[in-house]
Amino acid sequence: MESRKVDIVIKVSKYCNLRCTYCYEFPDLGNKHKMSTQDFAAIARNIYNYYQKCDFNVCINFIWHGGEPLLVHPDFYYEMFEIQKKIFCTHVTCTNTMQTNLTVLDEARIQLIKDLDLRIGVSIDLVDSVRVYKSGKESQSKVLKNMDILHEHGIHFGCIVVLNKNTLGREKEVFDFFYSTKTSFSVLPLFPAAFDTQLDEIAVSNSEIIQSLRKFAQLYNACEKKIGISPITDFFSIIESMEKKDPVEFYDKEEWCPVILVNTNGDYQGYGDPYGSSEYIYGNLIHDTFDQPMFGSQNYSKSLREAKKRIAYNCVNCKYFGYCDGYYIAEVQYDNVTNSSLIKICEVTKMTLTNIEEIIVESQFITGVDYL
């Protein structure tokens, strides 16, 4: 039977012990309110009632997010796990991931990770001045020590690096660190700011993003053994598909929405929508009746129309059409918004694909790679 996956990002709490310069939750990082077990049970039932109607198997990957989710007591997650086991059964299975700043790690939390088989994502930029405690003290040394502890316990993890002004020019340093530890990582763009002047000193232009991704692509291509680097690995796969004339299915959000973000109060929306905007909240998974379609609201229809518009505007006449599925322009915030209707020009993805083509030609790249 066919199987599909959906990531459900759960904002369990906004509370955090760090004050990262670029955090889009910045105004709420001191708020200790967290989602209750009763609220999660309602969310889980609503999710299950929707996906169990599919005529194929569905894997729900719950991504526990914040704030800093490891500040929440481990007992909370054990209760969440028991709720999952009771609710999800026929055609719907669950996995659990946690995105953490990894500054809080003790024996109880290590055991939690093992008991729940949590997949771990660690946020670390390898730049001291951005990810700091409330006091202004750097957090990186603590995170590096805790990463060593995860390695000692045989706990595998990936990392996220947020591309900002402080990381420009340090691509080789970042790559070499992760390569030496055989750790896959993602390079993410800055999210829209929480307030007007927040990103003034660290913002990067599209041309700077393109140049940085080109450097990561060159470093990736030069290594005989590979580590995963998102989005670079995906972009190389797109070019390989072109070489093999092996087209992919085009991204269609109406047919399948692969990522849903659920806020602490139960409001939910798509990953590519303006975060927290009332115009893009599809509904509430705590308070809406269970028989109401999850994607039946006018706000979802608005989001869907705009995603399709971005794809139509950028993809139809693009040389990568059919090999790139359009997901990046539909959902990922690499490219700047050009007008109020959220039409984006696909500058970063298209230029990075072009750069990778050039890198492949220059290096006589042979398709098919080995990974560390």
C-alpha positions in Angstrom: 0.0 0.0 0.0 1.2 3.5 -0.8 2.6 5.5 2.1 3.0 9.2 2.7 4.6 11.4 5.3 3.5 14.6 6.9 5.5 16.7 9.4 3.4 18.2 12.2 5.5 20.9 13.9 4.2 21.3 17.5 5.1 24.6 19.2 5.0 23.0 22.7 6.2 26.2 24.4 7.7 29.6 23.4 9.8 29.7 26.6 13.6 29.7 25.9 16.8 30.2 27.8 18.5 31.8 24.8 17.9 35.1 23.0 19.2 34.4 19.5 19.5 37.6 17.5 17.3 36.4 14.6 14.6 34.4 16.6 11.1 35.1 15.1 9.6 34.2 18.5 11.7 36.8 20.3 8.8 38.7 22.0 7.5 35.5 23.6 10.7 33.8 24.7 10.0 34.7 28.4 6.5 33.2 28.4 6.5 29.9 30.4 3.1 28.8 29.2 3.1 25.4 27.5 0.7 23.2 25.7 -1.3 21.0 28.1 -1.7 17.2 27.7 -5.4 17.7 27.2 -4.8 20.2 24.4 -2.4 17.8 22.7 -4.9 15.0 23.0 -7.5 17.1 21.2 -4.9 18.0 18.5 -3.9 14.3 18.1 -7.5 13.1 17.8 -8.2 15.8 15.2 -5.2 14.9 13.2 -5.9 11.2 13.4 -9.6 11.6 12.4 -8.5 13.4 9.3 -5.6 11.2 8.1 -7.2 7.8 9.0 -9.7 8.5 6.2 -6.9 8.3 3.6 -6.8 5.2 1.4 -3.1 4.8 2.0 -0.8 4.6 5.0 0.2 7.9 6.6 3.3 8.5 8.8 2.9 11.5 11.1 6.3 12.9 12.2 5.7 15.1 15.2 8.4 17.8 15.4 8.6 19.1 19.0 9.6 22.8 18.7 9.7 26.0 20.7 11.2 28.1 22.3 13.4 25.4 23.7 11.4 22.1 24.0 14.0 20.4 26.3 13.1 23.0 29.0 9.8 21.2 29.4 10.0 18.4 31.9 10.5 14.9 30.4 7.3 13.6 32.0 5.3 15.8 29.6 6.8 14.0 26.6 6.2 10.6 28.1 2.5 11.5 28.5 2.4 12.8 24.9 3.9 9.5 23.8 1.2 7.5 25.6 -1.5 9.7 24.0 0.0 8.9 20.6 0.0 5.2 21.2 -3.7 5.3 22.3 -4.9 7.4 19.4 -2.9 6.5 16.3 -3.5 3.0 14.9 -5.0 1.9 11.5 -3.2 3.4 8.5 -1.5 6.1 10.7 1.8 5.7 12.5 4.0 8.2 14.4 7.6 9.2 14.7 8.9 12.0 17.0 11.6 14.6 16.3 12.8 17.4 18.5 14.5 20.6 17.4 16.7 21.9 20.2 19.4 24.4 21.1 20.9 21.6 23.1 22.0 23.8 26.0 20.0 21.7 28.5 21.0 18.0 28.6 21.0 15.7 31.7 20.6 12.0 32.3 16.8 12.3 32.4 16.7 14.0 29.0 19.2 11.6 27.5 17.0 8.7 28.7 13.9 10.5 27.2 15.6 10.7 23.8 16.4 7.0 23.9 13.1 5.8 25.3 11.0 7.8 22.7 13.5 7.1 19.9 13.6 10.9 19.3 15.2 12.1 16.2 17.2 15.2 17.2 18.0 18.4 15.3 20.5 20.7 16.9 20.5 24.4 16.1 24.1 25.7 16.0 25.6 28.4 13.7 29.3 28.0 14.8 29.2 31.8 15.3 29.5 32.9 19.0 27.8 36.3 18.7 24.3 35.3 17.5 23.0 32.4 19.7 23.4 33.8 23.2 21.9 33.5 26.7 19.8 36.3 28.2 23.0 37.6 29.8 24.7 37.9 26.5 27.0 35.0 27.2 27.7 32.7 24.2 26.1 29.3 24.2 28.2 27.5 21.6 30.8 25.9 23.9 27.9 24.3 25.9 26.2 23.0 22.8 29.5 21.5 21.5 30.0 19.7 24.8 26.5 18.3 24.7 26.9 17.2 21.1 29.9 15.2 22.2 27.7 13.6 24.9 25.1 12.6 22.3 27.9 11.0 20.3 29.1 9.1 23.4 25.6 7.7 23.9 25.3 6.7 20.2 22.5 9.2 19.6 22.5 10.3 16.0 21.5 13.9 15.2 21.5 16.5 12.4 22.1 20.2 12.7 20.6 23.5 11.4 22.7 26.5 10.5 20.9 29.8 9.9 22.5 31.8 7.1 23.1 35.3 8.3 25.7 38.0 7.9 28.0 36.4 10.5 28.2 33.1 8.6 29.1 34.6 5.3 32.7 33.8 4.4 32.9 31.0 6.9 31.3 28.3 4.7 34.5 26.1 4.7 34.8 26.3 8.5 31.2 25.3 8.9 31.5 22.5 6.3 34.8 21.1 7.7 33.3 20.9 11.2 30.3 18.9 10.2 32.3 16.8 7.7 34.8 15.9 10.4 32.0 14.7 12.7 30.1 13.0 9.8 27.0 15.1 10.7 24.4 16.1 8.1 23.2 19.7 8.3 20.7 22.2 6.8 21.4 25.7 5.8 18.3 27.8 6.4 17.4 31.3 5.4 16.4 33.9 8.0 12.8 33.8 8.9 10.8 37.1 8.7 11.7 39.3 11.7 9.6 39.6 14.9 10.0 43.4 14.8 11.2 46.0 12.3 14.9 46.5 13.3 15.6 42.9 14.5 17.6 41.8 11.5 19.3 45.1 10.5 22.8 44.0 11.4 22.7 40.4 10.2 20.3 40.4 7.2 21.7 39.0 3.9 20.7 39.7 0.3 19.6 37.2 -2.3 23.0 37.6 -4.1 24.8 36.8 -0.8 22.7 33.8 -0.2 23.4 32.6 -3.7 27.2 33.0 -3.3 27.1 31.2 0.1 25.1 28.3 -1.3 27.6 28.1 -4.2 30.5 27.7 -1.8 28.7 25.0 0.1 27.9 23.3 -3.2 31.6 23.4 -4.2 32.7 22.0 -0.9 30.1 19.2 -1.1 31.0 18.3 -4.7 34.8 18.2 -3.9 34.4 15.4 -1.4 34.5 11.8 -2.5 32.4 10.7 0.5 29.3 12.9 1.1 27.3 14.2 4.0 23.8 15.5 3.6 23.5 19.3 3.2 20.0 20.6 2.8 19.2 22.2 0.3 22.4 21.4 -1.6 21.9 17.7 -1.6 18.4 18.1 -3.0 19.7 20.6 -5.7 22.3 18.1 -6.9 19.6 15.5 -7.1 17.6 17.8 -9.4 20.5 18.3 -11.7 21.1 14.5 -11.8 17.5 14.0 -12.7 17.9 16.4 -15.6 21.0 14.5 -16.8 19.1 11.2 -16.6 15.9 12.8 -18.1 14.0 11.4 -15.1 11.3 13.9 -14.3 9.6 14.1 -10.8 6.0 14.8 -9.8 5.3 18.5 -9.5 4.5 19.8 -6.1 0.8 20.3 -5.5 -0.2 21.6 -2.0 -3.8 20.9 -2.7 -3.1 17.3 -3.3 -0.9 16.9 -0.3 0.4 19.4 2.3 3.6 17.9 3.7 4.2 20.3 6.6 1.7 21.7 9.1 2.7 24.1 11.9 0.6 24.0 15.1 1.1 26.9 17.5 0.9 26.6 21.3 -2.8 27.7 21.3 -3.7 25.1 18.6 -3.8 27.4 15.6 -2.4 25.7 12.5 -1.1 26.8 9.2 1.3 25.8 6.4 5.1 26.1 6.6 5.4 28.6 3.8 2.7 31.0 5.1 3.5 34.2 7.0 4.0 32.9 10.5 1.2 33.7 13.0 -0.7 36.0 10.5 -4.4 35.8 11.1 -5.0 35.8 7.3 -3.1 32.4 7.0 -4.3 30.5 10.0 -6.4 27.5 8.7 -8.2 26.8 11.9 -7.6 25.6 15.4 -6.9 21.9 16.2 -8.0 22.2 19.8 -11.3 24.0 19.5 -12.6 23.2 16.1 -15.1 20.3 15.9 -13.5 17.1 14.8 -15.8 16.7 11.8 -14.7 20.0 10.3 -12.2 19.4 7.4 -8.7 20.3 8.4 -8.2 22.2 5.1 -11.6 23.6 4.6 -11.1 27.2 5.5 -11.0 30.3 3.4 -7.5 31.0 4.7 -6.3 27.7 3.5 -7.8 28.4 0.1 -6.0 31.8 0.1 -2.7 30.1 0.9 -3.3 27.5 -1.8 -4.0 30.1 -4.5 -0.9 32.0 -3.7 1.3 28.9 -3.7 -0.1 27.9 -7.1 0.4 31.5 -8.3 4.1 31.4 -7.3 4.6 28.1 -9.1 2.8 29.3 -12.3 4.7 32.6 -12.3 8.1 31.0 -11.9 8.1 27.4 -13.0 6.2 27.0 -16.3 9.0 28.6 -18.4 11.9 27.5 -16.3 14.5 25.0 -17.7 14.3 23.0 -14.5 10.6 22.6 -14.8 9.6 18.9 -14.1 12.9 18.1 -12.4 12.6 20.7 -9.6 9.1 20.1 -8.2 8.4 23.7 -7.3 8.4 23.2 -3.6 11.0 25.8 -2.8 9.1 28.6 -4.5 5.8 27.5 -3.1 6.9 27.0 0.5 10.5 27.9 1.5 11.4 31.5 2.4 14.7 31.8 0.4 13.4 34.4 -2.0 12.2 37.9 -1.1 8.5 38.8 -1.5 8.1 41.2 -4.4 4.6 42.4 -3.8 1.6 42.2 -1.5 0.1 39.2 -3.2 3.2 37.2 -2.3 4.4 36.5 -5.8 8.1 35.6 -5.3 10.7 35.6 -8.0 12.6 32.3 -7.8 16.1 33.9 -7.8 18.0 31.9 -5.2 16.9 28.4 -6.2 17.2 28.9 -9.9 20.7 30.6 -9.7 21.9 27.9 -7.2 20.8 25.2 -9.7 22.6 27.0 -12.5 25.7 27.3 -10.3 25.6 23.6 -9.5 25.4 22.8 -13.2 28.6 24.8 -13.7 30.3 23.1 -10.8 29.4 19.7 -12.2 30.7 20.5 -15.7 33.9 22.0 -14.3 34.6 18.9 -12.1 33.3 16.3 -14.6 31.0 15.1 -11.8 30.0 11.5 -12.0 26.4 10.8 -10.8 26.0 8.4 -7.9 27.6 9.2 -4.6 28.7 7.5 -1.4 27.7 9.0 1.9 29.6 8.9 5.2 
